[in-house]
Amino acid sequence: MLSLRFFFFFFILAGKSSCLFVGRRDQRGQVEAVRADVPLASSLPGLVSTRVTPEGETVAMNTQQMEQMGQYKITVWEEENFQGKRCEFMLECQNIMERGFNKIRSIKVENGPWVGYEYPEFQGQQFILEKGDYPRYEAWSGNSSYRTEHMLSFRPIKCANHSDSKVTLYECEDFQGRKFEMCDDYPSLQAMGWCSKEVPSIKVNSGAWVAYQFPGYRGYQYILERDRHQGEYRNYNEFSTQAHTNQVQSIRRIQH
């Protein structure tokens, strides 16, 4: 029997979904799979990590990247109140149905902020998911313009920094007209001096923000991030795939 030198793990992306594999390598360098779909085991000695893209390219992950990945963790259940089938994620999920789920009915966010989407491929209405428990869909859909039980994809928000966030609102599209810079949460933009119910363009200078259609953090949610679109949202169509208006009346920093 050949002795086993060390363990390794890697991600296999099958189509749009990913699976964590743990295995080990013998003296001849041959690989033996030990267990699939297991939690990140950073305490194992000699860990080597690679990620295989859908195109078949192998991408190495160093220790720092693995530690950063551990900053984000979300668990989803198929039934309300954390019942039924469950699955943990540390990376984005483009389609939960590819994991054998029909829907997501409850969620626990353990690490990092996330954004959920109504449809696969990060499409449709957006839902901010900060650290905490969401036993029913009302907990994340909140006071949206229309409530939906659908959440079929989600991803971590990696640029959120509550203590260092800055955003600029503009009176016209393409960052034209009067502008207003802010570094704090505003449950009512009109109350703080913004003279319109509309915000035609937004530039995120730092951090990540969630803008709402109505005052009091109600209505459609728009996740605005410094590391997406280079932080530039030139018109309301770039706020979200489901945005039908440039109406924005409250905005706040995303908690991390």
N, C-alpha and C positions, 0 to 999 in steps of 0.2 A: 504494500500500500504506500503510495507516495505521500509524503508529508505535505501539509498545507501551510504555505508561508504566510499569507496575509489575506485579509478581507478587502473587498472593494465594492463600490456601489455605483450605479449609473442610472440615468433616466433613458427610457425608451419611449419615443413619441410615436404612437401608432395613429396615423391620420392626424387628428387634432387633439388627441388626449395623451396624457403622459402616465408612465408607470415607473415606480421606484423599484429597482432590482438590487438585491444584495447577493454577492457571490464571492468566490475565492479562487485563487490561482495556485496551481501546484508547481513543482520544481521545473517542469518542462514548459511552464507558461500557459498551460491549458486552463481554460475557465470552466468552472462548475457553478451553475446557478444554485443558490441555496434557498432563497425565498423571494417572492415578488410582492409588490405593493405593501411595503413595510414602512414604519416611521423612519425619519432620518436618524441614523445611529452614529453620531459624531464622536462617540466615545470609543469606537472600535479602532484598534491600532492600524497604522499604515493605510488610512483611507485614501483612495484615489477616485475622483469623480469626473465623469464625462457625460455630456448631453448629446444625444443623437437627434439632429433636426429631422423634420419630415422629408427633406431632400436627401437624407442619408449622410450628411456631414457630421463628423464627430467634433464636439466642442469641449475642450478641457475646462474644468472649474477648479480654481485654486481655493485655498483655505478661507481667504477673505470672502470670496463669492459664496462659498457654502454657508459661512456665518451670516451673510446678508440675507440669504434665502431663508434661514431660520428665524428671521425677524418677522416673517409673515406666516400666519397659520389660521386656517378657517375650517370648520367642520360643518357639513350640511347633512340634513336628514330629509327623508322622503315624506315623513308625516309630521303633523304638528306636535309641539311639546317634546321635541327631541326623541321621537319614536320612529321605529322602522329602520329601513336601510340607512346606513351612514357612511360618509367618506371624508377623510381629512385631506387638505390641500395646503401646500406651501408655495405653489406656483399657480399661474392662471389656468382657468378651465374654459375652453372655447365652446364646449357643448356638453352639459351634464348628462344628456341622454346617451352619449357614447359610453358612459359609465354604468348604464343599465337603469338610470333613474327616469321616471316619467315626469317628475317635477321636484321642486324644492319647497318644503313647507315649514321648515325651521332651521335656524342657523346659530352657531356660536363663533364669534370672532375672538380668538385668543391673543393674536399678535398682529399689529399693524392695521391700518385702514384698508378697506377694499371697496370696490365699486361693483355692484351687480347689475346685470342687464336683463331686460325682458325676454330677449330672443338670443339664439346662438350667435356666435361670431361678434359679440359685443355690440349688438344692435338693439334698438328700441329704447324704451324708458329706462332711466338710470336710477339706482338706489345707493345712497351712501351707506356703508357698513363699517361702523367704528367698533372698537372693542366693547364686547358685551353680548347679551343673549337676545335672540329674536325668536320667541316661541311660535309666533304666527306671522303670516305675511303682512298683517296690518302694522306690525312693529317696524318693518322696513319701508313699506309703501307710504305709511303715514297719511298726511292730509294731501295726497296728490290729487290732481284734477280728475283722474279716474283711477280707481284701485284695480290692481291686477294681481292675480296669484302667480303669474308667470315670472320665474327667474331661471334662466337657462344657461347663463354664462357669467363669469366674474373674473376679476383680476386684482392684484394688489396695487395700491397707490404708493409709489415709491418716493415721491418728492415732497410728501407732506412734512411740514415743520411748523408746528403751531406757534412757536416763539419767534420765528423769523419768516413771516409771510407778508407779502405786499402785492396789491392788485391795483390796476388803473382802469377806471370806467371812462368811456368816451361817449359823447353826445351823438356822434354820427358813425356810420360804418367806416372801415379802413382807418380807424384811429384818428378821425377828424373831429373838429369842433371842440367844445368845452370838455375838459377832463377833470377827473377827481381821483386822487390817490388815497388809498386806505390801507391800514395795517391792523384793523380790528374788526369785530363782528358787528353787523348792523341788521337788526330785526326789521327795520323800516328805512329804506334808502330815502324816501321822501321826507321822513322826519329829520334826517340828518342834513337835508338841504338839496338833495337831488330833485330837480323840478319835474321829472317825468316818470311815468310808469315803465318806460322802455330804456333799455341799455343796448344800443346797436352794435357796439364792439367792446371787447375787453382784452386787456393785456395783463397776464400774470407775470409779475416781476420776480417773485420767489414763492416757494411753498405750493400748496394746493388748496383750492377753495370749492365750496358748493354754493351755487346761486339758486335761488328759488323764484318761482313765478309770482308768488304773492307775499305780502308782509307776514311776519311771524314764522318764517321758514316753512311756508306751505306751498302746495302746488308742485308742478314739475320740478325736478332736481336736475341741475346741470353741473357736472364735475369738471372743474377747470384746473389744469395742471401745468406747472412750469416746464415739465419735460415732454409735453405733447404739443404739437403744433408750434414748437419753440415758444410756448406760452402765449401765442397770438391767436385770438379768435376775432377775425375781421368782420364777421357778420353772424347773425343768430343761427344760420345753418350749420356753423361750425361748433355751436354749443353742444349739440347732440343730434343723433340721427332722427329723433322724434320731435325736435324743436319745430314748432309751427309759428312762433312769434318771438319778437325780441323783448317781450315783457319780462322784466326782472325787477323785483321789489324788495328783496332781502338777500343777504349774502353773509357767509361766515367762513372762518378758517376750518380746515379739516383737522380733527384731533388725531394725534399720533402718540 
